[in-house]
Amino acid sequence: MQKGNEVKTKKSSKRIRPALTPEARENQLISLAVDLAEKQLQEGTASAQVITHYLKLGSTREQLEKEKIKKENKLLEEKAKAYQSAEELKELYADALDAMKRYSGTADDD
């Protein structure tokens, strides 16, 4: 028999390579939990909590909340860019004022 066509028994399971980082391990566990929930939903053995969780994920309210969070993140990024730009502009003005003072001869000699 070919390896790719082997039938898995209930006792056999996929061997997953150990994660190298805590984030990767968390992602592995999330993936396993979602796979198990999917299997339970398909077999009709899912708990009410699992069913409710996935029903909420598909709701309009959840979609709107996700969109709101995305927009809030984008706004925060834009604010950070604006702050950085203001800092650069402030530095540019300070340099220009120093240059004008030197040109006019009123600059302090350090």
C-alpha positions in Angstrom: 0.0 0.0 0.0 1.2 3.6 -0.7 1.8 5.9 2.2 -0.6 8.5 0.8 -3.5 6.1 0.6 -3.3 4.7 4.1 -6.6 4.6 6.0 -6.3 6.1 9.5 -7.8 4.3 12.4 -9.2 6.0 15.5 -6.0 5.3 17.4 -3.7 6.9 14.7 -3.3 10.6 14.7 -1.3 13.2 12.8 2.1 13.8 14.1 2.7 17.6 14.2 6.2 19.0 14.3 6.8 20.7 17.7 6.4 24.5 17.5 9.5 26.6 17.7 7.9 29.6 19.4 5.0 30.1 21.9 3.0 31.9 19.2 3.4 29.0 16.8 2.4 26.5 19.5 -0.7 28.6 20.2 -1.6 28.6 16.5 -1.2 24.8 16.4 -3.5 24.4 19.4 -6.1 26.8 17.8 -5.9 24.8 14.6 -6.5 21.5 16.5 -9.4 23.0 18.4 -11.1 24.3 15.2 -10.6 20.9 13.5 -12.2 19.1 16.5 -15.1 21.6 16.5 -15.6 21.0 12.8 -15.6 17.3 13.3 -18.1 17.6 16.1 -20.4 19.8 14.0 -20.3 17.4 11.1 -21.0 14.4 13.4 -23.8 16.2 15.3 -22.0 15.8 18.6 -21.0 19.5 19.1 -22.0 21.1 22.4 -24.3 24.0 22.6 -21.3 26.3 23.4 -19.5 25.2 20.2 -22.6 25.7 18.1 -23.3 29.1 19.6 -19.7 30.2 19.1 -19.7 29.5 15.4 -23.2 31.0 15.0 -21.9 34.2 16.6 -18.9 34.3 14.3 -21.3 34.3 11.3 -23.6 37.0 12.6 -23.9 40.5 11.1 -23.0 42.0 14.4 -19.7 40.1 14.6 -18.9 41.1 11.0 -19.5 44.8 12.0 -17.4 44.5 15.1 -14.5 43.0 13.1 -14.8 45.8 10.6 -14.8 48.4 13.4 -11.7 46.9 15.0 -9.9 46.9 11.6 -10.8 50.6 11.1 -9.7 51.4 14.7 -6.3 49.7 14.0 -6.0 51.7 10.8 -6.8 54.9 12.6 -4.1 54.2 15.2 -1.6 53.5 12.5 -2.4 56.8 10.8 -2.1 58.7 14.1 1.3 57.2 14.7 2.4 58.2 11.2 1.0 61.8 11.8 2.9 62.0 15.1 6.1 60.9 13.4 5.6 63.3 10.6 5.0 66.2 13.1 8.2 65.3 14.9 10.1 65.3 11.7 8.5 68.7 10.7 9.4 70.1 14.1 13.0 69.0 13.7 13.1 70.5 10.2 11.8 73.9 11.5 14.4 73.9 14.3 17.1 73.2 11.8 15.8 76.0 9.5 15.7 78.5 12.4 19.2 77.6 13.4 20.4 78.1 9.8 18.7 81.5 9.6 20.3 82.6 12.9 23.7 81.6 11.7 23.1 83.4 8.4 22.0 86.6 10.2 24.9 86.4 12.6 22.8 86.2 15.7 23.5 82.5 16.4 25.3 81.7 19.7 28.7 80.2 19.0 29.0 76.9 20.8 
